[in-house]
């Protein structure tokens, strides 16, 4: 029995040494893993900071572009109100129509306001401008013409034949058919 206890003590000591060596090896592996994880976290953190910086820049640029577009639209629609015979009293109707055309056609509200400005320079009243603007945009879009060409052609045709602006759609259709 004494040998058995002695053998057990030696075996426990050796097994304990193996256990200790195994723990040290595991500890080293955990430390290596932790170092790699720290490196990975640093890389992910750098990527996230870069991504957030890019997203912030994009949002900022979008905001600046939106302000510019809004300012340009306001300038164009203000010119319409200043040039049109009765434009100052009807700014809200002109603004609403330009925004509606910008939302429902291939042209922007700013381009619609520029078309309205051409009609105002041709001497049209606000009601005539409101009637002719949609057909002018349709004419420009369908024919591939510049907006100024379409509005000039439509305004000249209305004046030449002494037609009412309410007939603008019919005139635009005739031009689109012949083009």
N, C-alpha and C positions, 0 to 999 in steps of 0.2 A: 503494500500500500504506500510505503514511503517513496518507492520509485514512481509510483503512479502520480503521487502528488508532485514530486520533483519534475516529472515529465510534463505534467500539466502546467507547472509554473514556467518551464522553459517554453513550452508551446504557446502559452499566453503572452510571454514576453516577445517571442518572435512574431506572433500574430499581431501583437500591439505595434511592433516596429513596422510591419507591413501596412497596418492600418494607418499609422502616422505618415508613412511614405505616401500612401494613397491620398490622404487628406492634403498633404503638401502639394501633390500633383494636381489635385482638384482645385486647390486654392490658386495655383498658378494659372490653370485654365480659366477660372472665373475672372482673374485679374486681366488676362488677355482679352477675354470676351468683353469685359467692362471697358477696356481701352478702345477696342474696336467699336463698341456701342457709342462711346463718347465721340469718336471720330465721325461716325455716322450721324449722330445728333448735330454735330457742328455743321456737317454738309447740308443736312436737311434745314437747319436753321438759316444758313446762308442762302439756300435756295428760296426759302419762304420769305426772307427779308427782300430778296431780289424780286420775287413775284409780287409781293405787296407794294414795293416801290414802283414796279411797272404798272400795276393796277391803279395805284394812286395817280401816276402821271397820266394814264389813259382817261381816268375820270376827270382830272383837271383839264386836260385838253378838250374833252367833250364839253365841259362846262364853258370853256372859253369860246369854243366854236359855236355853241348854242347862243351865247350872248351876242357874238358877232352876227349870226344869222338873224336873230331878233332885232338887233340894231339896224341891220341893212333893210329888213322888211319895214321897220318903222320909218326909215328915211324915205323909202320908195312910196309908201302909202301917204306919207305927209306931203310929198311932192304932188301926188294926185289931188289931194285936197286943196293944195295951193293953186294948181293950174286949172282945175275944173271950174266951170262957171259957178256952180252951186256946191262945190265939193266941201267947203268948210262946214256947212250945215249937215252934211251927209257922211261924215267920216266913219261913223259906226257902220253904216250900210256898206260902204266901200271896203272897210277892213274885214267885215264878216264875209263878203263875197270873195275877196282875195284869199282868205283862209279856206273857204269852202272849195274854191277852185284848186288851191294847193293840195287839198286833201283828196280830191276826186279826179284829178287829171295827172298826167305825167309831169306836169310843171309844178314848181314850188310856188308858195304864196308870194314870195318876192318877185318871181317872174310874172305872176298874174298881176301884181301891182304895177310892174313895169309896163305891161300891156295896157292897163287902165290909164297909165300916164300918157301913153301914145294917143289913146282916144281923147283924153282931156286936151291934149295939145291940138287935136284936130277940131276942137270946139264943141265936143259933145257934152251934154248935161250928165248929171249923175245917173239918172234913170236910163239914159242911152248907153252909158258906160257899163252899167250893170247888165243890160240886155245883150250887149255885143261882146263882152269879155269871154264868156264861155265858148261861143262859136269861134272866136278868134283863136283861142287855145286849141280847139278841135282842128281848125284849119292848119295851124302851125304844126301840130302833131301829125296829122294825116299826110300832109304834103312834104314834111321834112324841111319846111321853110324856117327861117329865123323868125322869132316872135315879132320883131319890128316890121318885117316884110308882110306878115299875115295881118297885123293890125293896120298897117298903112293901106294895104290892098282892100281890106274890108271897109275902112273909113272912107277911102276914095270912092269905092263903088256905091256906098250908101249916099254920099254927097252927089256924085255924078248923076245918079238916077233919081235923086230926091226921094229916097226910100227911108222908111222909119227903121230905127235900130232894132225893133222887134222882128224884122225880117233878116237879121244877121245869120241866123241858123240856116235859112234857106239859101242865102248867098254863099255861105261857107260850104254847104252841100254841093251846090252847083260847081264851085271851084274845085272841090275835091273830086267830083265826078269827071271833070274835064282834065284834071292833072294826071 
